[in-house]
Amino acid sequence: MALNHSFIDARGISVALPHNPQRIVSLICSVTETLFALGLGDRIAGCTNYCIRPMPQVESVKKIGGPKNPDIEAILALNPDLVIANIEENERVDINRLEDKGIPVFVTYPRTVNDSLTLIRTLGLITGSEQAAESFYKKAENVVHQTLKQVALITYRPNVIYLIWRKPYMVINKDTYIHDVLTLCGGINIHAEHPDRYPEITIEDIVNAQPDIIFLPSEPFPFKKKHIKEFMHYGAIPAVHNNRVMPVDGELFSWYGVRMIFGLPYVRKIFAEYNKILQYNIIQKG
């Protein structure tokens, strides 16, 4: 058992762990799934109500509320020796309350695919499961390399809009994990250079942007097939004209950690199919 180790988290703060944590509370869905993948299910004392992977194992873990409104007393009652949080997904006041009670809180903030790779190793390091983490790291790294090889051969990168909210419509800029997934897999995020991390846009903005693909993910707003019809009056949008207003699995675009092993091929396949259809149409017109 490792003793008196300190680890620098995403805040730049040194988090001291006197031993390999045995009672972990995860406040992040992606981390909960990754911890299970590393074989640490029996050491996860609590997780959020939104932690739904892996099923059915996660069902037996004590739920402590949502990422934005966790039940601090319920967390303390679990007597955790480590809480894992995220700068964006969790509130600073909740992190501070836990630390004021002497609970070590390791805060994460992956915003790129490389950050996600690093996180896998980091979680292995702070939990004493380096060997399992290295195995998943190599699997994920191989998926990244294969994706890059495939993208290097494409002839066209579609311009895309990735909506994360409705009423108002909201999208993502380049300072997000989703953006990096889109880019690595062969797409161009139309709102990459917007100064706001999560810009609000209008339907007129979407018309003017002329996206090739509009993604309607299942989270954080639960877009469904019925929402496609909101765009059907705007046939001048290439995505509408070419039937590329697409409900997609939001987890596979936005969950980092081990989920990227499945997420990157999922996103890459969407762009590969788009290019295949594009090339077919070019041949037909020729």
N, C-alpha and C positions, 0 to 999 in steps of 0.2 A: 504493500500500500504506500502510495506516494505521500510524503509528509511536507507540510509547510511550503507548498507551491503557491506562487502568485502569477496571475495571468492578466494581461492588459486587454481590456474590453474596448468596444467601439467608441466609448466616451474618452478613451485615453486614461482610464482609471485602473489602478492595480487592484485586482480582486484576489484576496488571500483565501486559499482553501487549505485547511489544516490536514485534510485527508481526501481520498477519492469520495465524492459525494454519494451517499446512499439513499437520500430522500430528496429527489429533484422535483421541483414544480416548474412546469413549462408554460409560459404565457403566450406561446407562438405555435400555430398549427404546424408549420413546416418543421420546426424544431422537435415537436412531439413525435412526428412521423420519423424523423431522422434518428432520434434517440431509440425508438423501437427497432429500427433497422440495425442499429449498432448493438442490439442484444441487451438493452438496458430497461426493458419493460418492467421488470420486477423492482427497479429503482425509481420509477416515476410515481411519486406520491400524489401528484395533482396536475391537472391541465385545465384549459378553458373549455367552456361549453361548445366552442366552435372547433375543437380538435376532434376531427372525425376520421383520421387515418392513423394507424391501420385498423380496419375493421376485421374481426370484432374485438380485437385485443383492447383497444382504447376505451371500450364501453365500461370496463371494470375499474377505470381510473377515476378517482374523486374529482368532480367538476367544481371549479371555484369561481364561476362567473365568466364574463366576457373580457377580452383583452383591454378594453377601455374602462370597464367597471368591475374589476375583480373584487371578490369578497376578501379583504385583507385579513379579517379575523379568521376566516376559514383557512386561509393559507397558513397563518401562524399556528393554527390548531394542528396542522399536519406536521409541524416541527421540521421544516425542510432545512437541509444543510446547503442547498443551492437553489436559487430561482434564476431561470433564464428568461430574459426579456428582450425587447426590441425598441430602439430609439423612437421609431415612428408608430409602431402598433400599440405601444403601452404608454401610459401617462407618467410623466416625471414624478408627480406627487405620490403616486402609488409606489414607484421604485424607491423614493426617498423614505416613505413610511416603513417599508420592509427593511431597508438598511438601518434606519433608526432603531429598529428592534434587534439589530445584530445579525440579520440574515444576509449572507453574501448574495449579491445580484450581479450576474454577468450579463451585460447588455450587448446585443448584436445589432448589425445594420448592413446586411449585404445588399448592394445595389447593382452588382454586375454578376455575370456568370462566373467570372474568376473569384469574386467574393464568395459565391456559393460554394465553389470548390474548397476554398480556404476554410469556410465554416465547418465543412465536414471534418477536416483535420482538427480544427480547434475544438469541436465538441468531443472528439476522441481524446484529445489531450487533457481537457479539464475534467473528464469523467474517468480517465484511466483506461480507455478502450481504444488505444492507438492502433492496434492491429486490425480490428474490425473497421475502424475509420479509414485506414489506409487502403483496405480492400475496396470499399465503396468509393473512395477518392479516385482510385485507378479506373474503376468502372465508369464513373462520371466523366473523368478526363478523356477516356477513350471515346465516349459519346460526343464530347465537344470536338475532338479531332476529326471524327468521322463527319460531323455536321459541317465543319469548315471545309473539308475536302469536297463535299457535295455542293456547297454554295459557290465554291471557286469555279465550278463548271457552268453555272447558270448564265443565261444571256440577259435576263431582265429582273430587276428587283421591283416588286409592286409597291406603290405608295399606299400606306395603310393608316386607318384611324382605329385606335383601340379605345373604345368607350368603357369607362369604369362606373359611370353613374348616369342616371336619367332624371330629368326635371330638377336641376338643369343637367344637360349633357356635360360630362367631364371626361377628359382624356389624360394622357401621361406625357411628360417631357423626357429628355434623355437621362435625367438623374434618377432613373428607376430600374429595377431589375427587369420589369416587363419590357422596357425599351431595349435593353441589352439582348434579351431573348429574341425579340423581333429582328433586331439587326443581325445578330449572329446567324439566325436561321434563314436570312435572305430577304427581309423586308426593309422598307424605309418608313420610319415613323414620321408622319407629316408634321407633328407638333414637337419634334425633338428639340428645336431651338427656342421654344416658348419660355419666357422667363419664369413662369409659374410651374411648380412641379406637377400640379394637377389642374390644368387650365379648364375654365368653364367655356363652352362653345355653344353656338346656336346651330339650328338646322341650316341657316344661311351660310354660316362658316363652313359647314360640311359640303354644301353645294359648291362654294367657291374653291374649296381645297381639291375637289375632283379626285377622291380616293379610288384606287382600284379595288380595295377590299375594306369593308367596315366590319370590325369584329364586335360581336355582342357577347361578352363573356358571362358565365354563370355566377360570378362574384367579382367585386363586392355587391354591386347591384345584380339581382338575379334575372338577367335578361333571358327571354324565352323566344320561341319561334313567333309568337304573336306580335312581338315588337318589331319584326321585320316590316310589317305593313305601315309603320310610321314613316318609312322612307320611300314607299312605293309611288308617291306622287311626284318624286323627283327623279324622273327617268334620265335626266341629263348627267346624273352622277354615274361614272363608269361602274362603280360597285353595284348600283341598282340595275343598270342596263344589262350587265353581265351576270346577274344573279349571284353576286358576291357580298351580300349582306348576311353575315354568317354567325349564328349562335355557336359558341365554342365553350369548351371546358376551361373555366377560369383558373382552376387549380394548376393545370398543366402549363399555363403561361406565367403564373405569379408565385407558385410555391417553390422555394429554393431548397437547398439540402438535397437529400436523396431523390426527391421528386423530379429533379432535373433529368435524371436518367430516363424517365418516361416522357417528360415535358418537351425536351428539345426535339426528339424524333416526331412527336405529335405536331409541333409547330412547323418543323421542316417539311413534313408531308403536305401540309396545306399549301405552302409556297411551291413545292414541287408540282403539285397537281395544277396550280394556277399556270405555271410555266408550260406545262404539257399542253393545256388547252390553248394557251396563247400561241404556241408554235404550230398547233394544228390549224388554228384559224388563219395564221399567216400563210401556211401551205395551201389552204383552200382558196384564199384570195389570190394567191400567186398562180 
